[in-house]
Amino acid sequence: MDKEFKGYYQSPIGIIEILAKNKGIFSINFVDNLSTPITNDLILNCTTQLDNYFKGLRKDFDIDMFYNKGTNFQIKVWDALKTIPYGSTCSYKEIAYKIKNEKAVRAVGGANNKNNLAIIIPCHRVIGINGNLIGYNGGLWKKEWLLNHEAKFKDLL
């Protein structure tokens, strides 16, 4: 059986829990409570890369990761999210067009909400068609912080 590993990163906007198995990272999410970490090299590499991201030293991630769950549709959406450039945003409608399912705007929002790899799969870069910030599991203030953070470092990296 594939052993599960767990680590934490204290970001400027809250505690991030990182879960991994031997084949890669499968969950990066904001949490309120810590439990006992069981770390490995994957977790350590991910925390280092997150730390560099939050320090404005990294805009792309190079970690072994996999989708632990998700429908084919959700995986299409998550893969499309990975193409949104650092410091940029796009709408749910644009993602629906990108995956060639123009009528699936609400479903794109639902898939975005189920993203288990926060920051690495940049669901925070998806906004409403009118430019409003809508929907983020970590809270809208975190989404706004992440977008402002990326805007600040976009041209420096």
Backbone as numpy.savetxt, mean C-alpha at the origin, in Angstrom:
# Nx Ny Nz CAx CAy CAz Cx Cy Cz
4.63 -26.89 6.53 3.79 -25.71 6.53 4.68 -24.46 6.53
4.24 -23.46 5.81 4.98 -22.20 5.68 4.85 -21.40 6.97
5.98 -21.13 7.61 5.98 -20.38 8.86 5.61 -18.93 8.61
4.88 -18.32 9.55 4.49 -16.91 9.43 5.38 -16.06 10.34
5.78 -14.90 9.79 6.63 -13.96 10.50 5.89 -12.64 10.65
6.27 -11.88 11.67 5.58 -10.63 11.97 6.57 -9.61 12.49
6.44 -8.39 11.99 7.27 -7.31 12.48 6.48 -6.02 12.49
7.05 -5.00 13.09 6.38 -3.70 13.21 7.32 -2.58 12.83
6.72 -1.55 12.28 7.47 -0.33 11.97 6.68 0.84 12.52
7.33 1.66 13.32 6.69 2.86 13.88 6.87 4.00 12.87
5.87 4.25 12.08 5.94 5.31 11.07 5.50 6.63 11.69
5.72 7.73 11.00 5.25 9.02 11.51 3.73 9.12 11.62
3.02 8.18 10.99 1.56 8.25 11.02 0.93 7.02 11.68
1.71 6.25 12.38 1.16 5.13 13.12 1.98 3.86 12.97
1.59 2.87 13.74 2.27 1.57 13.75 1.84 0.78 12.52
2.83 0.24 11.83 2.57 -0.61 10.67 3.00 -2.02 11.01
2.07 -2.95 10.83 2.36 -4.36 11.05 2.70 -5.00 9.70
3.76 -5.78 9.67 4.21 -6.45 8.45 4.16 -7.95 8.70
3.45 -8.66 7.82 3.35 -10.11 7.92 4.01 -10.75 6.71
4.70 -11.85 6.95 5.40 -12.54 5.86 5.36 -14.04 6.08
5.55 -14.74 4.98 5.83 -16.17 5.00 7.17 -16.32 4.29
7.67 -17.51 4.20 8.99 -17.71 3.58 9.08 -17.14 2.17
7.97 -17.15 1.43 8.02 -16.69 0.04 7.85 -15.19 -0.12
7.53 -14.47 0.95 7.44 -13.03 0.83 6.49 -12.37 1.79
6.43 -11.06 1.68 5.52 -10.22 2.48 4.12 -10.35 1.90
3.10 -10.52 2.77 1.75 -10.60 2.26 0.79 -9.61 2.93
1.26 -8.88 3.92 0.38 -7.90 4.57 1.21 -6.78 5.18
0.79 -5.55 4.88 1.36 -4.35 5.47 0.18 -3.46 5.79
-0.14 -3.33 7.07 -1.32 -2.58 7.47 -1.08 -1.80 8.75
-1.81 -0.71 8.88 -1.76 0.08 10.11 -2.52 -0.67 11.20
-1.96 -0.69 12.40 -2.59 -1.35 13.55 -2.49 -0.45 14.77
-3.31 -0.76 15.76 -3.30 -0.01 17.01 -2.47 -0.68 18.10
-2.35 -2.00 18.01 -1.68 -2.76 19.07 -0.56 -3.62 18.51
0.44 -3.84 19.34 1.56 -4.69 18.99 1.39 -6.06 19.64
1.89 -7.08 18.98 2.03 -8.39 19.61 3.50 -8.79 19.48
3.84 -9.96 19.89 5.23 -10.37 19.88 5.72 -10.55 18.44
6.76 -9.81 18.06 7.29 -10.00 16.70 8.03 -11.33 16.55
7.92 -11.91 15.37 8.69 -13.10 14.98 9.28 -12.72 13.63
10.47 -12.18 13.64 11.01 -11.52 12.46 11.92 -12.42 11.63
12.14 -12.00 10.42 13.10 -12.66 9.53 13.68 -11.60 8.60
14.51 -12.02 7.65 15.17 -11.07 6.75 14.17 -10.30 5.88
13.08 -10.93 5.49 12.06 -10.26 4.69 11.45 -9.08 5.46
11.14 -9.33 6.72 10.56 -8.28 7.58 11.57 -7.16 7.76
12.82 -7.51 8.05 13.85 -6.49 8.27 14.07 -5.65 7.02
14.09 -6.28 5.85 14.25 -5.56 4.60 13.06 -4.63 4.36
11.87 -5.11 4.62 10.67 -4.30 4.43 10.67 -3.10 5.38
11.02 -3.29 6.64 11.04 -2.17 7.58 12.10 -1.14 7.17
13.23 -1.61 6.67 14.27 -0.69 6.20 13.76 0.13 5.02
13.09 -0.54 4.07 12.57 0.18 2.91 11.45 1.15 3.30
10.58 0.75 4.23 9.55 1.67 4.72 10.18 2.87 5.41
11.21 2.63 6.20 11.90 3.71 6.89 12.49 4.70 5.88
13.11 4.18 4.83 13.66 5.05 3.79 12.56 5.81 3.05
11.42 5.17 2.82 10.27 5.84 2.20 9.83 7.03 3.08
9.66 6.78 4.35 9.19 7.84 5.25 10.23 8.94 5.45
11.48 8.63 5.24 12.54 9.65 5.33 12.71 10.41 4.01
11.94 10.02 2.98 12.04 10.68 1.69 13.21 10.21 0.86
13.76 9.04 1.17 14.92 8.50 0.47 14.57 7.41 -0.54
13.31 6.99 -0.58 12.90 5.88 -1.45 11.50 6.15 -1.98
11.32 5.89 -3.28 9.97 6.01 -3.83 9.47 4.71 -4.43
10.36 3.76 -4.67 9.98 2.45 -5.18 10.40 1.39 -4.18
9.64 0.31 -4.13 9.94 -0.78 -3.21 10.41 -2.00 -3.97
11.37 -2.68 -3.39 11.92 -3.88 -3.99 11.89 -4.97 -2.92
10.70 -5.51 -2.71 10.54 -6.56 -1.70 9.86 -7.77 -2.34
10.16 -8.94 -1.81 9.43 -10.13 -2.21 8.08 -10.06 -1.54
7.03 -10.10 -2.36 5.68 -10.02 -1.81 4.76 -10.92 -2.62
3.60 -11.21 -2.05 2.60 -11.98 -2.78 1.23 -11.63 -2.21
0.21 -11.93 -3.00 -1.17 -11.73 -2.55 -1.63 -12.99 -1.84
-1.89 -12.86 -0.56 -2.31 -14.01 0.25 -3.76 -14.37 -0.02
-4.53 -13.39 -0.47 -5.93 -13.61 -0.81 -6.34 -12.54 -1.81
-7.48 -12.74 -2.40 -8.00 -11.78 -3.36 -8.58 -12.46 -4.57
-9.63 -11.88 -5.11 -10.24 -12.41 -6.33 -9.39 -11.99 -7.52
-9.67 -12.57 -8.66 -8.96 -12.18 -9.89 -9.15 -10.69 -10.17
-10.38 -10.21 -9.95 -10.65 -8.79 -10.16 -9.82 -7.92 -9.22
-9.81 -8.26 -7.93 -9.04 -7.48 -6.96 -7.56 -7.46 -7.33
-7.03 -8.59 -7.74 -5.62 -8.66 -8.12 -5.33 -7.78 -9.33
-6.25 -7.74 -10.29 -6.09 -6.83 -11.44 -6.01 -5.39 -10.97
-6.89 -5.02 -10.04 -6.90 -3.66 -9.50 -5.59 -3.38 -8.78
-5.16 -4.28 -7.92 -3.93 -4.07 -7.16 -2.72 -3.96 -8.07
-2.68 -4.76 -9.11 -1.58 -4.66 -10.08 -1.62 -3.31 -10.79
-2.82 -2.80 -11.08 -2.94 -1.48 -11.71 -2.48 -0.38 -10.76
-2.75 -0.54 -9.48 -2.32 0.46 -8.49 -0.80 0.61 -8.48
-0.10 -0.49 -8.70 1.37 -0.46 -8.68 1.94 0.41 -9.80
1.13 0.73 -10.80 1.62 1.54 -11.93 1.44 3.04 -11.70
0.78 3.42 -10.62 0.60 4.85 -10.34 1.94 5.40 -9.85
2.50 6.37 -10.55 3.82 6.88 -10.16 3.82 7.56 -8.78
4.94 7.46 -8.12 5.18 8.14 -6.84 4.85 9.62 -7.00
4.12 10.16 -6.03 3.79 11.58 -6.05 2.65 11.94 -6.98
2.02 10.96 -7.59 0.90 11.20 -8.50 -0.37 10.59 -7.93
-1.48 10.98 -8.50 -2.76 10.39 -8.13 -3.53 10.04 -9.39
-4.53 9.20 -9.22 -5.47 8.94 -10.30 -6.82 8.62 -9.66
-7.85 8.59 -10.46 -9.19 8.35 -9.93 -9.54 6.87 -10.01
-10.57 6.50 -9.27 -11.09 5.15 -9.33 -11.53 4.84 -10.76
-12.10 5.83 -11.43 -12.55 5.66 -12.81 -11.37 5.36 -13.74
-10.25 6.05 -13.53 -9.06 5.80 -14.35 -8.54 4.38 -14.15
-8.61 3.89 -12.93 -8.19 2.51 -12.67 -9.15 1.54 -13.37
-10.44 1.82 -13.32 -11.42 0.97 -14.01 -11.11 0.91 -15.51
-10.77 2.04 -16.10 -10.40 2.05 -17.52 -9.10 1.28 -17.76
-8.16 1.44 -16.84 -6.86 0.78 -16.99 -7.01 -0.74 -17.00
-7.97 -1.26 -16.23 -8.17 -2.71 -16.19 -9.23 -3.15 -17.20
-9.63 -2.21 -18.07 -10.58 -2.48 -19.15 -11.94 -2.94 -18.63
-12.40 -2.28 -17.57 -13.71 -2.58 -17.00 -14.32 -1.25 -16.54
-14.66 -0.41 -17.54 -15.05 0.99 -17.31 -16.22 1.17 -16.36
-17.09 0.17 -16.27 -18.29 0.30 -15.42 -18.05 -0.17 -13.99
-16.84 -0.57 -13.68 -16.54 -1.17 -12.38 -15.95 -0.17 -11.38
-16.33 1.09 -11.48 -15.72 2.11 -10.61 -15.94 1.79 -9.13
-17.16 1.43 -8.76 -17.43 1.09 -7.35 -16.68 -0.17 -6.92
-16.61 -1.14 -7.82 -15.88 -2.37 -7.51 -14.39 -2.10 -7.36
-13.88 -1.15 -8.13 -12.47 -0.75 -7.97 -12.28 -0.18 -6.57
-13.22 0.64 -6.11 -13.16 1.17 -4.75 -13.17 0.06 -3.71
-14.00 -0.94 -3.94 -14.05 -2.08 -3.01 -12.75 -2.86 -2.99
-12.16 -3.05 -4.17 -10.88 -3.76 -4.24 -9.78 -2.94 -3.57
-9.83 -1.64 -3.79 -8.86 -0.74 -3.17 -8.92 -0.89 -1.65
-10.13 -0.99 -1.12 -10.37 -1.12 0.31 -9.83 -2.45 0.86
-9.72 -3.45 0.02 -9.25 -4.78 0.46 -7.74 -4.96 0.28
-7.06 -3.93 -0.18 -5.61 -4.01 -0.37 -4.92 -4.28 0.97
-4.18 -5.37 1.03 -3.47 -5.74 2.27 -2.00 -5.35 2.27
-1.58 -4.60 1.26 -0.18 -4.21 1.19 -0.08 -2.69 1.10
-0.52 -2.04 2.17 -0.54 -0.58 2.22 0.83 -0.01 1.89
0.84 1.11 1.24 2.02 1.88 0.84 2.76 1.18 -0.31
3.08 -0.10 -0.16 3.77 -0.84 -1.22 2.87 -0.93 -2.47
1.61 -1.28 -2.27 0.59 -1.19 -3.31 -0.14 0.12 -2.99
0.16 1.19 -3.73 -0.21 2.54 -3.29 -1.68 2.93 -3.49
-2.55 2.28 -2.75 -3.98 2.61 -2.82 -4.25 4.03 -2.34
-3.32 4.60 -1.58 -3.50 5.97 -1.10 -3.44 6.98 -2.24
-2.95 6.57 -3.41 -2.83 7.48 -4.55 -4.10 7.55 -5.39
-5.14 6.82 -4.99 -6.40 6.83 -5.73 -7.37 7.78 -5.04
-7.90 8.72 -5.83 -8.80 9.75 -5.30 -10.08 9.77 -6.13
-11.05 10.54 -5.66 -12.30 10.68 -6.39 -12.09 11.45 -7.69
-13.00 11.26 -8.62 -12.90 11.91 -9.93 -12.87 13.43 -9.81
-13.48 13.95 -8.73 -13.51 15.40 -8.50 -12.29 15.90 -7.73
-11.33 15.00 -7.47 -10.12 15.38 -6.77 -10.20 15.25 -5.26
-11.38 14.87 -4.74 -11.53 14.71 -3.29 -10.88 13.43 -2.81
-10.38 13.49 -1.58 -9.86 12.30 -0.95 -11.03 11.50 -0.42
-11.13 10.27 -0.87 -12.19 9.40 -0.38 -11.61 8.03 -0.10
-12.07 7.43 0.98 -11.75 6.08 1.32 -10.27 5.76 1.52
-9.92 5.39 2.73 -8.60 4.85 3.03 -8.72 4.10 4.35
-8.32 2.84 4.34 -8.44 2.02 5.55 -7.75 2.62 6.76
-6.65 3.28 6.56 -5.92 3.87 7.67 -6.53 5.18 8.16
-7.49 5.71 7.42 -8.09 6.99 7.74 -7.67 8.04 6.72
-8.57 8.94 6.41 -8.29 9.95 5.38 -7.11 10.85 5.74
-6.91 11.10 7.02 -5.79 11.97 7.40 -4.46 11.30 7.05
-4.39 9.97 7.13 -3.17 9.26 6.74 -2.97 9.32 5.23
-4.05 9.17 4.49 -3.98 9.27 3.03 -3.47 10.65 2.63
-4.03 11.68 3.25 -3.59 13.05 2.95 -2.12 13.24 3.31
-1.70 12.71 4.46 -0.30 12.82 4.88 0.61 12.15 3.86
0.25 10.93 3.43 1.08 10.20 2.46 1.19 10.95 1.14
0.09 11.49 0.66 0.11 12.25 -0.60 0.96 13.51 -0.47
0.83 14.22 0.65 1.66 15.41 0.88 3.13 15.05 1.01
3.41 13.95 1.68 4.78 13.47 1.84 5.41 13.18 0.49
4.69 12.47 -0.36 5.21 12.14 -1.69 5.38 13.39 -2.55
4.45 14.32 -2.44 4.55 15.56 -3.22 5.82 16.34 -2.82
6.14 16.29 -1.54 7.31 17.01 -1.03 8.62 16.45 -1.59
8.69 15.13 -1.78 9.93 14.48 -2.21 9.93 14.07 -3.67
8.83 14.25 -4.37 8.67 13.77 -5.74 9.83 14.16 -6.66
10.20 15.42 -6.66 11.22 15.90 -7.57 12.64 15.76 -7.01
12.76 15.31 -5.77 14.08 15.17 -5.16 14.68 13.79 -5.36
13.84 12.83 -5.69 14.33 11.44 -5.83 14.59 11.10 -7.28
